[in-house]
């Protein structure tokens, strides 16, 4: 499966000159749209000269700006692909099942290219129990947000799963501010209402973190932390396996970061469960035989 250009840019940031890094950051902040205009427009957005943009493109291995844009257009088409479009493009190969192999490869590739600084920084942010963490996902990723929220609530206070009808989200948005973290799961085809929620939360001062796919949700433009996962498999449907792996790594990281507090909360929760367990109460109150 072809590697997204965005991954190559992230991996090679240290190779770029100072001005080329400005071009890289401008493109990553609005990927891939920033590179689809003219050289002059790209240069203006990055605050560099047009020749710098052309040097940046050449360093990425493209003979010219037109070839660079061809690659970006191809990736944009992949972003917008519907399950039906992906279904019609699949090869009719009945010799074995490539799906399982690609699932394993997706996890390996995801963690090989995951920015470690982003991952570590997000763990520390989520472990800060002075902040309220709000988790939200889309049509297929809301389950991941709910799963992660259920675990985080065990090891730290102030965790909210933004769920239910879209109109109810606005009630929760009212109270979000600088002491809040909004962790968003959003993969192609990116949902407008999820993007709007994240943008509104950012405007109100919240720190936005994003778990997304290789083609990058538009929320990446305003997110302080971005963790991209491989989701493409030989199927009409994208895979959530690597997204789930990221969620579990974050949960484990927060638990380690606050180990003493997490263990204290887990003990208190077990005691609470036992006190409300009818079977336990029955055993406690039954006469000796």
C-alpha positions in Angstrom: 0.0 0.0 0.0 1.4 3.4 -1.0 2.9 5.4 1.8 1.2 8.9 2.3 3.5 11.8 1.6 2.6 13.3 4.9 4.4 10.5 6.7 7.5 11.1 4.6 7.5 14.8 5.5 7.1 14.1 9.2 9.9 11.6 9.2 12.3 13.9 7.3 11.7 17.2 9.1 15.2 17.2 10.5 16.6 17.1 7.0 15.0 20.4 5.9 16.6 23.8 6.1 14.9 26.4 8.4 12.9 27.9 5.6 12.0 24.5 4.2 10.7 23.5 7.6 8.4 26.5 7.4 7.0 25.1 4.1 6.6 21.7 5.7 4.7 23.0 8.7 2.4 25.1 6.5 1.6 22.0 4.4 1.1 19.8 7.4 -1.2 22.3 9.0 -3.5 22.3 6.0 -2.8 19.0 4.2 -3.1 18.4 1.3 -5.0 21.6 0.3 -2.2 24.0 1.0 -0.1 22.4 -1.8 -2.9 22.5 -4.4 -2.8 26.2 -5.3 0.0 28.1 -7.0 3.7 28.2 -5.8 3.2 31.8 -4.9 0.1 31.0 -2.7 2.0 28.2 -1.0 5.0 30.5 -0.4 2.8 33.3 1.0 1.1 30.9 3.4 4.4 29.6 4.6 6.1 33.0 4.8 8.9 31.9 2.5 10.0 32.6 -1.1 8.8 30.7 -4.2 12.3 29.2 -4.8 12.2 27.8 -1.3 8.9 26.0 -2.1 10.5 24.5 -5.2 13.6 23.4 -3.3 11.3 21.8 -0.7 9.4 19.9 -3.4 12.6 18.8 -5.0 13.9 17.5 -1.6 10.8 15.4 -1.3 11.8 13.7 -4.6 9.6 15.4 -7.1 11.0 16.6 -10.4 8.6 19.6 -10.4 5.7 21.2 -8.7 3.2 19.6 -11.1 4.3 16.1 -10.1 4.1 17.1 -6.4 0.5 18.3 -6.9 -0.4 15.2 -8.8 0.6 13.2 -5.7 -1.5 15.5 -3.4 -4.6 15.2 -5.7 -4.3 11.4 -5.6 -4.2 11.5 -1.8 -7.1 13.9 -1.7 -9.1 11.5 -3.8 -8.3 8.8 -1.3 -9.6 11.0 1.5 -12.9 11.5 -0.2 -13.4 7.9 -1.3 -16.7 6.3 -0.2 -16.9 2.6 0.7 -18.8 2.0 -2.6 -15.9 3.6 -4.6 -13.4 1.5 -2.7 -15.4 -1.6 -3.3 -15.5 -1.2 -7.1 -11.7 -0.7 -7.1 -10.8 -3.8 -5.2 -9.0 -6.6 -7.1 -11.1 -9.8 -7.4 -8.4 -12.0 -5.9 -9.7 -15.2 -4.3 -6.3 -16.7 -3.6 -6.0 -16.3 0.2 -7.1 -13.4 2.4 -4.8 -10.3 2.3 -7.0 -8.6 4.9 -5.3 -10.1 8.0 -1.8 -9.4 6.8 -2.8 -5.7 6.1 -4.3 -5.3 9.5 -1.0 -6.4 11.1 1.0 -4.2 8.7 -1.3 -1.2 9.6 -0.4 -1.5 13.3 3.3 -1.9 12.6 3.4 1.0 10.2 1.3 3.2 12.5 3.7 2.8 15.4 6.8 3.0 13.2 5.8 6.4 12.1 3.9 7.8 15.1 5.5 11.0 16.3 6.9 9.9 19.7 6.9 13.5 21.0 3.3 13.8 20.2 2.4 10.5 21.8 4.3 11.2 25.0 3.0 14.8 25.2 -0.6 13.7 24.8 -0.2 11.0 27.6 1.1 13.7 30.0 -1.8 16.0 29.1 -4.4 13.3 29.5 -2.8 12.3 32.9 -3.2 15.8 34.2 -6.4 15.4 36.4 -6.7 19.1 36.9 -8.1 19.2 33.3 -11.4 17.7 32.2 -11.0 15.4 29.2 -13.9 15.3 26.6 -13.8 12.4 24.1 -15.8 12.5 20.9 -15.9 10.4 17.7 -17.9 10.1 14.5 -20.2 7.5 13.0 -17.7 4.7 13.1 -15.3 6.0 15.7 -17.6 7.0 18.5 -17.2 3.5 19.9 -13.5 4.2 20.3 -14.2 7.4 22.2 -16.7 5.6 24.5 -14.2 2.8 25.1 -11.4 5.1 26.0 -13.6 7.2 28.2 -14.8 4.2 30.1 -11.1 3.2 30.9 -9.9 6.7 31.7 -12.8 7.3 34.2 -11.4 4.4 36.2 -7.9 5.9 36.6 -8.6 9.6 36.7 -11.6 12.0 37.5 -13.2 14.5 35.1 -13.7 12.4 32.0 -16.6 13.0 29.7 -17.8 11.1 26.6 -19.6 13.5 24.3 -22.4 11.3 23.0 -26.0 11.4 21.9 -27.6 13.7 19.4 -25.7 16.5 17.8 -27.9 19.1 19.5 -26.9 17.8 22.9 -23.2 18.4 22.1 -23.8 22.1 22.2 -24.8 21.9 25.9 -21.5 20.3 26.7 -19.6 22.8 24.5 -20.9 25.7 26.6 -18.7 24.7 29.5 -15.5 23.9 27.6 -12.6 26.3 28.1 -8.8 26.6 28.8 -8.9 23.9 31.5 -10.3 21.3 29.1 -8.9 18.8 26.6 -10.9 17.6 23.7 -9.7 14.3 22.2 -11.3 13.6 18.8 -11.4 10.4 16.7 -12.0 11.4 13.1 -11.3 9.4 9.9 -12.3 9.8 6.3 -15.0 10.9 5.3 -14.6 13.5 7.9 -17.8 14.6 9.6 -18.6 18.3 9.5 -20.3 18.4 12.9 -17.2 16.8 14.5 -14.9 19.4 12.9 -17.2 22.2 14.0 -17.2 21.0 17.6 -13.4 20.8 17.7 -13.0 24.2 16.1 -15.5 25.8 18.6 -13.7 24.1 21.5 -10.3 25.4 20.3 -11.8 28.9 20.0 -12.9 28.7 23.6 -9.4 27.9 24.7 -9.5 24.1 25.0 -6.5 22.0 23.9 -7.6 19.8 21.0 -6.0 16.4 20.3 -6.7 14.3 17.2 -6.5 10.6 16.4 -7.0 10.3 12.7 -6.0 8.5 9.5 -3.0 9.0 7.3 -4.8 11.5 5.1 -5.5 13.7 8.1 -8.8 15.2 9.3 -9.1 18.9 8.8 -9.1 19.1 12.6 -5.3 18.7 12.3 -5.1 22.4 11.5 -6.1 23.4 15.0 -5.0 20.3 17.0 -2.1 20.6 19.4 -1.4 16.8 19.2 -2.0 14.7 16.1 -1.7 10.9 16.0 -2.3 9.4 12.5 -3.1 5.7 12.1 -3.2 3.4 9.0 -6.8 2.5 8.3 -6.8 1.3 4.6 -7.3 -2.5 4.0 -8.4 -4.5 1.0 -12.1 -3.9 1.8 -14.7 -1.2 1.2 -14.4 -0.4 4.9 -11.6 1.2 6.7 -10.1 -0.6 9.6 -10.2 0.8 13.2 -7.7 -1.7 14.5 -4.7 0.7 14.6 -6.9 3.5 16.0 -7.9 1.1 18.8 -4.2 0.3 19.4 -3.5 4.0 19.8 -6.3 4.4 22.3 -5.0 1.5 24.3 -1.5 2.8 24.3 -2.8 6.2 25.6 -4.9 4.4 28.3 -1.8 2.4 29.4 0.3 5.5 29.4 -2.1 7.6 31.5 -2.3 4.7 34.0 1.5 4.5 34.3 1.8 8.3 34.6 -0.6 8.4 37.5 0.1 4.9 38.9 -0.5 5.6 42.6 -3.6 7.7 42.0 -4.9 5.1 39.5 -4.4 2.2 41.9 -6.1 4.2 44.7 -9.1 4.9 42.4 -9.3 1.3 41.3 -9.3 0.0 44.9 -12.0 2.5 45.8 -14.1 1.5 42.8 -13.8 -2.2 43.7 -14.9 -1.4 47.3 -17.9 0.5 45.8 -18.8 -2.3 43.5 -18.7 -4.8 46.3 -20.9 -2.6 48.5 -23.5 -2.5 45.7 -23.3 -6.1 44.7 -26.5 -8.0 45.8 -24.6 -11.3 45.8 -21.9 -9.9 48.1 -24.6 -8.5 50.4 -26.5 -11.8 50.5 -23.3 -13.7 51.5 -22.5 -11.2 54.2 -25.9 -11.2 55.8 -26.7 -15.0 55.5 -26.5 -17.0 58.7 -23.8 -19.5 59.2 -24.7 -23.1 58.3 
